[in-house]
Amino acid sequence: MSLFVSLISAGLLVLPGQAAQDPAPPAPVSAPDPQAGVQEPAVELGAVEVTGPRPVEERAAAFIDEVAAAPRGRGLGRWDRAICVGAANMSGRYARFMIDRVSTVALDLGLEIGEPGCRPNIMIAAAADADELAVALVRDDPNGFRPALNQTDLGSRALALFQTTDAPVRWWHVSLPVSVDTGDVAIRLNGEEAPAVRVRDVSRLRANVRDDLVRVVIILDTPRIGRISYGALSDYVALVALAQIDPAADTSDWPSVLNLFTAAEPPAGLTDWDRDYLQSLYAARRDRARPTQQAREIVSGMVDARTREPEPETEPETGAAPTP
């Protein structure tokens, strides 16, 4: 029996619609004094290059290159239709708040939310000893973390880091290549025979398979999280739950909730940049033949979102108000 099943049985895992039990600068340089009668020697500055902000397209492409973390050789995965969020080892109101925040962001992307009692495919757990919990989860369900030798996750080294990192929040994504036409798994899983995939056509633009997220495990290392906004933390969790984000990404050059634990002034939650990325990821075609084609389409979506002029406000109609 998996550890998360055990948590459900013990009443420590909160599912949609359920109540929860409470578990235990440099120094300034002075200008020369004009009354002193001493002239400072001239300094040759050479050529001066004036640079401006990078174009949106360049910034978006660099962002995707930095944060995207798909399995080797695969495109970025996303949830297909529905998600079910579970939270463990949190008091009821905190668990419900985080579940609702993740679900709200997912709804904005066109996803459905599982009914009360659904089986979680996004599992969030708080832990005083995150390493111990991560090790126990992997030991208890190795095929759940690596269902195949490749194409489903970031590999054995990344899984080892998941179990030992000192990051305040750690996560593990599992995605599967599936048939575009049927949704059936299109690779050989551990202990199973290789499936047959029908070839629809031969094209340099379209593939016969897409990549679907099927499982995300997120662990909150409570001693390392510190005093931050719980709303911002919940938005951070929502982003890493809905997109394959590289845990080692340096996002300091972009306005993102991913800077929550590193910025001098932490973001208050998901930024417009984050939302543009998620919307573009979920709007992009899922059957691109190459990951680079998918990335270009996501970049294009982000550029459109950030350069689109706002719609003009509609003037209110004049005349008498209708009689109730």
N, C-alpha and C positions, 0 to 999 in steps of 0.2 A: 504494500500500500504506500503511495507517494506521501511525502511530508505534507504537501498542501491538502491532500485528502484528510490527513490526520488533523490538520488545523481546522478544517471544516467540521470534523467530527467533534473536536474539542470546543467548538463555538468561538474560535479565535479568528476565523476568516469571515469578513463581512462581504456579502453579495448584494447586488441591486435589490432594493425592496426589503432588506433585512435590518433588524436592529443589531447592535453589537454589544458584547460584554466587555467591560474594562479590564485589561490585563495590568496583572500587577506592573624743498628747491635749492639751487646753488646759492652761495652767498652773493649779495649785491655788489656790483662794481661801481665805484664812485667816478663821476665824470671829472676831468681835469679842471682845476680852478683857474679861470681866465685871469685873475688878479695875480697869480703866482709868477707870471712872466716866463713860464717854461712851456715850450711847445712839445706836444707828444709826437713821436716819429710817425710818418705816414705808414699805413699798412696796406699792402696789395691784396685785395680780396679775390682777384681773378674773376672768371666768368660766374655769374649768378644765375642759377636755373630756378625759374618760378614754376611751381607745380600747383595744380588745382585738384579737386576731388576726382577720383577715378569715375569713369562712366558707370552707370548702373549695371550694364551688361557685364562689364569686367568684374565688378564687385560681386555680382550674383554668381558668376562662374567660379570665382575664387572661393566664395562661401561654400558652394556645393562641393568643390574639390576638397575643402578642409573638413567639412562635417559628415559628408555621406560615407556610410560604412556598410556597403553591401558585401555579401560573401564573394570571394575571389571569382572573377569571371562572370558574375551575375549582375542583373540590373537591380535598382533599388526596389525593395518590396514595400507593399502597403497593405492595409487591411482590405479585404474584398467587400464584404457587406456589413457584417455585424461584429461588435465587440461586446465582451462581458468583463467588467472590471471587478476584481475582488481585492480587499484590503485586510491585512492581518496584523495583529499585535498593536492596534490603535484603539483608543476609546471611541465610542460610537459616533459622537458628533464630528470628530476629526476624520474618521474613516468615511463617513457619509459625505463630508465636504469634499474630500479628495476624489472620491468616486464620481460625485456630481460634476466636479470641474473637468475631469478627464472626459466624461460622457458629453458634456456641453460642447467642448472643442470638437469631439468626434461628430456630433450631430451637425455642426457647422460645416463639416467636410462631406456631408451626405451619407454618413454611416448610420447604421441602426444600432440601438442599444438592446442588449439581451433582456429578456423578461426576468422578473424576480426568481431567484433560485437557479439561474443559468450557470453553466460551468465556466469558470473564469478562463479567458485566454490572455488577459492582462492581469498579472498578479503583483500586488504591491505589499511589501512587508516591512515593518519597522523592526529594528533590532538593536539591542545594546551591544551585542557582539556580532557585527555584520559578517565578519570572516567565518565565524562558527556556523552561522545560518547558511551562508553561501556554500560552504563545504558540504554541509549536511544535505542541502537540496541537490547538489550535483551527484553526490554519492548515492542518494536515494533513487534518483531518476536519470541516469546517464544518457539514455536514449532520448529523453525529453529535452535535454540540452544540446545533444548532437545526434539527431536522428539518422544522419548519413555521414559518410567519411568526408564529404565536401558538398559545396553548393547550398548549404542550409544555414551556415553560421560563419563566424570569423576564425574558427580553428582552435586547436588545442592550446596554443600559447595565450590567446585571448581569454580562453576559458580559465586558465590558470590565474591570469590577472584578475578576472572577475572574482575569484575566491580570495585574493590577497590585497587588492587595491586599498589605498587609504582615502579614496574619494568619499565625500559625504553621501553621494548617491551613486549606486552602481546598477548596471542593467545588462540584460542578455536578450538578444533577439534571435528568434528562429523563424526562417522563411523557407518556403518550398516552391520550387518550379512546378507549375501545374499547367495542364492543357488549357489553352485559351478557349477552346470550344466547350469542354466539358467540366473543367475545374478539377479533373483527376490528377493525382500526383504523377509527375513526369520523370522522376528519378528513382533509382533503387534505394530503398531505405534499409537500415540495418536489419538483417534477419529475414528480409523479404526478397522475392524475385523481382527482376527488372520489369517495369510495366511497359506495355505497348502504347506508343503515342502516334495517333494518326497525323500524317503530314498533309496539311491543308493545301499549301502551295509553297513554292520556292521563291523567296523574295529577299532583296537586300534591305528592305524597309520594315517588313513584318516578320515576326517570329511565330512559331506554333505554341510557344509556352510563355507564361508570365510568371512573376514572382509575387507570392502572397505571404504576408506575415501570418503566422499561425500561433505564435506564443511569444510573450514578453514577460520577463521576470525582473522586477525592480526592487532593490533593497535600500531602505533609508537607514543610514548609519547614524542613529540618534545622538551619540556623544559628539560626532564631528559636524553635525548640521549647524549647531550654534543658534543664535538668536536672529532669525530672519522671518520675514513675512510668510505665514502659512499659505496665504493665497498665492504668493510668488512661487513657493515650493511646489504647490499643486500644479501651477502652470508649467513649471520645469518638468515635472513628472509627466504631464500631458504630452509635451513635445517629444520626450524620449520614448513614450509609449506608442506614439502614432507614426514615428519616422525612425529609420535606422541611423542613429547618430553615433559618431566615433567618440568614445569616452575620452580619448586623448586630444580631441580637437581644441585648437587655440582660437577662440572666437572673439578675442579682444578688439579686433578691427571692425566688428559689426555690432549693431545694436540688437542684442539677443538676450533672452532670458537665460541662455546657457552661460552667461557671465555672472550668474547669481552669486556664486561663491568666490569670485575673484575680483569683481569690480569694486572700486572705491565707493561708488554710489550704486548699489545693486538695483537692477530693474524691478519695477513693481509687479511685473508679470509678463505674459506673452507680449512681444512688441509687434508693430506692424510688419517689421521684417520677418519675424517668425511666422506670422499668419500668412504672409505672401508666399513664404516657402512651402508651408503645408498645403495651402490651396493649390499652388502650382504643381506640387508633387501628386496630389490626388486628382488633378485635372489632366495630367499628362497621359498620353496613350500608354497602355500597359503591354503592348505586344511589339515594342521596338526591337529590331534585330540586334542592336548593339547598345550597351550602356551609355556610350557617348551620345547617341541619338536621343536617348531619354533625358540625359543631362542638359542637352541643348534646348529641349522642349521646356524643361523646368525653368531654365534661365529665361527663355522667351516669356513664359508666364509671369515671372517676377518682374521683368522689365515692363510688360504691359500694365501690371498692377501698380507700379510705382510711377509711371509716366501718364497714366490715364487721367484726363481732366475730370474733376468732380461734376456730377450731373447738376444742372441748375435747379434751384428750388422752384417748386410749382407755386404760382401765385394763387392765393385762396379765392374761391369763387365769391362773388358779391351777391347780395340779395337777402331776402328774409330767411331766417333759420327755419327748418322744417318743424312742423308742429308735432310734438311727441305723441 
